[in-house]
Amino acid sequence: MWRWIIGLAVLVFILPRGVLAQADEEILILSPTDQQVLQGVIEVQARVSSESVQSFELLFGYAEDREERNLFLLTQGNTFPDSQPIYRWDTTLIPDGDYRLVLRVYFRNGEMREAVVESVKVRNYSLVESPTADSSILSTIPATLTAVDTPTSPPETPTPPKPNPGSIQPVQWTASVMRGVGITILLLGMLAVLIGLRRPKKRR
């Protein structure tokens, strides 16, 4: 009787735990790790030992929130990268806080397994708590655009526009008027002299 009880206990408790441990080891998030402080652009490294992967997706959400609808997609794909990071996460684009990472892998047989990092601490704009042995700082410098110094040229003095050869300038207009008035007076004087000469002289 006791042998049956011990056998059932082994099947109920020991066997499921062994299967569960094997499933957990098949999908692993290598970096970042739990309680790690993140700054800048972080490379998310993961490993899947099975070759029958159909697709995967990487999600994140607040560490305290377990609602499925509050998970946000970071990346997804059909081919799981072997030696490259599955995603470069720019943590400067989200508010500081504690987040969890969820890696879900879908297999060709219809099975879905996941690996979870329960809490990572994003600290780009706030003070970093004193790191312990379990919460080291993972930091990289985000790529920033370097301003190029452009030489400044001295301010240009505006040059007056050249006069149009076909236009009449004020000085020329005045000279023309004065010339016309003078010629008119001269002609009137000559006309008066001619009229005076043609008049017959009165006899005394």
C-alpha positions as CSV (number, residue, x, y, z in Angstrom):
1,M,0.0,0.0,0.0
2,W,2.7,2.4,1.0
3,R,4.6,1.6,-2.2
4,W,1.7,2.7,-4.3
5,I,1.4,5.9,-2.3
6,I,5.1,6.7,-2.8
7,G,4.9,5.9,-6.5
8,L,2.0,8.2,-7.0
9,A,3.8,11.0,-5.1
10,V,6.8,10.6,-7.4
11,L,4.5,10.8,-10.5
12,V,2.6,13.8,-9.2
13,F,5.3,15.9,-7.8
14,I,8.7,14.9,-9.0
15,L,8.0,14.1,-12.7
16,P,6.1,17.4,-13.5
17,R,8.9,19.4,-11.9
18,G,11.5,17.7,-14.0
19,V,9.5,18.3,-17.2
20,L,9.0,21.9,-16.3
21,A,12.8,22.4,-15.6
22,Q,13.6,20.9,-19.0
23,A,11.1,23.3,-20.7
24,D,12.6,26.3,-18.8
25,E,16.1,25.4,-19.9
26,E,15.1,25.1,-23.5
27,I,14.2,28.8,-23.7
28,L,16.4,31.3,-21.8
29,I,16.8,35.1,-21.7
30,L,20.5,35.4,-21.1
31,S,20.7,39.2,-20.9
32,P,19.4,41.3,-19.2
33,T,19.0,39.4,-16.0
34,D,16.6,39.7,-13.1
35,Q,17.0,42.9,-11.0
36,Q,19.5,44.4,-13.4
37,V,19.7,48.1,-13.9
38,L,19.4,49.2,-17.5
39,Q,20.6,52.4,-19.1
40,G,20.8,53.4,-22.7
41,V,20.5,50.9,-25.6
42,I,20.5,47.3,-24.3
43,E,21.1,44.2,-26.3
44,V,18.6,41.5,-25.4
45,Q,20.3,38.1,-25.7
46,A,18.3,34.8,-25.6
47,R,18.8,31.1,-26.5
48,V,16.4,28.5,-27.8
49,S,17.8,25.0,-28.0
50,S,15.1,23.6,-30.2
51,E,15.3,23.8,-34.0
52,S,11.6,23.5,-34.6
53,V,10.9,27.2,-33.9
54,Q,8.1,28.7,-36.1
55,S,8.1,32.2,-34.7
56,F,8.9,34.3,-31.6
57,E,8.0,37.6,-30.0
58,L,9.6,39.7,-27.3
59,L,7.3,41.8,-25.1
60,F,7.6,44.0,-22.0
61,G,5.3,45.4,-19.4
62,Y,5.4,46.8,-15.9
63,A,6.8,44.4,-13.3
64,E,3.8,44.7,-11.0
65,D,1.3,44.3,-13.8
66,R,0.4,40.7,-14.8
67,E,-2.4,41.7,-17.2
68,E,-1.9,40.2,-20.7
69,R,-3.4,43.2,-22.4
70,N,-0.7,45.5,-20.8
71,L,2.2,43.7,-22.5
72,F,3.8,45.7,-25.4
73,L,5.5,44.2,-28.3
74,L,9.2,45.0,-28.8
75,T,10.0,42.7,-31.7
76,Q,8.9,39.5,-33.5
77,G,10.2,37.2,-36.2
78,N,10.1,33.9,-37.9
79,T,13.8,33.0,-37.6
80,F,15.4,33.0,-34.2
81,P,18.9,34.5,-34.3
82,D,21.7,32.2,-33.0
83,S,24.6,34.4,-32.3
84,Q,23.1,37.9,-32.6
85,P,20.9,39.7,-30.1
86,I,17.2,39.3,-30.8
87,Y,16.6,43.0,-30.1
88,R,18.4,46.3,-29.3
89,W,16.2,47.9,-26.7
90,D,16.5,51.7,-26.4
91,T,15.4,52.2,-22.8
92,T,15.6,56.0,-23.1
93,L,12.3,56.0,-25.0
94,I,10.3,54.7,-22.0
95,P,9.8,56.2,-18.5
96,D,12.1,55.0,-15.7
97,G,10.6,52.1,-13.8
98,D,10.6,48.4,-13.1
99,Y,9.7,46.2,-16.1
100,R,9.5,42.6,-17.0
101,L,10.5,40.9,-20.2
102,V,8.6,38.1,-21.8
103,L,10.0,35.9,-24.6
104,R,7.4,33.7,-26.3
105,V,8.5,31.0,-28.7
106,Y,6.0,29.2,-30.9
107,F,6.9,25.8,-32.3
108,R,5.8,24.0,-35.4
109,N,3.8,21.4,-33.4
110,G,1.5,24.2,-32.1
111,E,3.2,24.5,-28.7
112,M,4.1,27.8,-27.1
113,R,6.7,28.3,-24.4
114,E,8.0,31.4,-22.8
115,A,10.9,32.7,-20.7
116,V,10.3,35.7,-18.3
117,V,12.7,38.1,-16.6
118,E,10.5,39.2,-13.7
119,S,12.0,42.7,-13.1
120,V,14.6,44.9,-14.7
121,K,15.2,48.5,-13.5
122,V,15.3,51.2,-16.2
123,R,17.1,54.1,-14.7
124,N,18.0,56.7,-17.4
125,Y,16.6,59.8,-15.7
126,S,16.5,59.0,-12.0
127,L,19.0,58.1,-9.4
128,V,20.3,54.5,-9.4
129,E,19.9,52.6,-6.2
130,S,23.0,51.1,-4.7
131,P,23.6,48.0,-6.8
132,T,23.8,44.7,-5.0
133,A,25.4,41.4,-6.2
134,D,22.1,40.6,-8.0
135,S,21.5,44.0,-9.6
136,S,24.5,45.1,-11.6
137,I,24.2,48.0,-14.0
138,L,24.0,47.2,-17.7
139,S,24.6,50.3,-19.6
140,T,25.6,51.3,-23.1
141,I,25.9,54.7,-24.7
142,P,23.1,55.4,-27.2
143,A,24.2,56.7,-30.5
144,T,23.9,60.4,-30.7
145,L,24.4,62.8,-33.7
146,T,27.5,64.9,-33.3
147,A,27.0,68.5,-34.4
148,V,29.4,69.5,-37.2
149,D,31.0,72.9,-36.8
150,T,30.3,74.9,-39.9
151,P,32.4,77.9,-40.6
152,T,30.6,81.2,-40.2
153,S,31.1,83.7,-43.0
154,P,31.2,87.5,-42.2
155,P,27.9,89.3,-42.9
156,E,27.6,90.4,-46.4
157,T,27.2,94.1,-47.1
158,P,24.4,94.6,-49.6
159,T,25.6,96.2,-52.8
160,P,23.4,98.8,-54.4
161,P,21.8,97.6,-57.7
162,K,23.4,98.9,-60.9
163,P,21.3,101.6,-62.7
164,N,19.4,100.4,-65.7
165,P,20.9,101.9,-68.8
166,G,17.5,102.3,-70.4
167,S,16.0,104.2,-67.5
168,I,16.2,108.0,-67.1
169,Q,18.0,109.2,-64.0
170,P,16.8,112.2,-62.0
171,V,19.9,114.2,-62.9
172,Q,19.5,113.5,-66.6
173,W,15.8,114.5,-66.5
174,T,16.6,117.8,-64.8
175,A,19.3,118.6,-67.3
176,S,17.0,117.8,-70.2
177,V,14.3,120.1,-68.8
178,M,16.8,123.0,-68.3
179,R,18.2,122.5,-71.8
180,G,14.7,122.5,-73.3
181,V,13.8,125.7,-71.4
182,G,17.0,127.4,-72.5
183,I,16.4,126.5,-76.2
184,T,12.8,127.7,-76.0
185,I,13.9,131.1,-74.6
186,L,16.6,131.4,-77.2
187,L,14.2,130.6,-80.0
188,L,11.7,133.1,-78.7
189,G,14.4,135.8,-78.5
190,M,15.4,135.1,-82.1
191,L,11.8,135.2,-83.2
192,A,11.3,138.5,-81.5
193,V,14.4,140.0,-83.3
194,L,13.2,138.7,-86.7
195,I,9.8,140.3,-86.2
196,G,11.4,143.6,-85.2
197,L,13.5,143.6,-88.3
198,R,10.6,143.0,-90.6
199,R,8.5,145.8,-89.3
200,P,8.6,148.8,-91.7
201,K,10.2,152.0,-90.3
202,K,7.9,155.0,-89.8
203,R,8.6,158.0,-91.9
204,R,9.0,161.3,-90.1
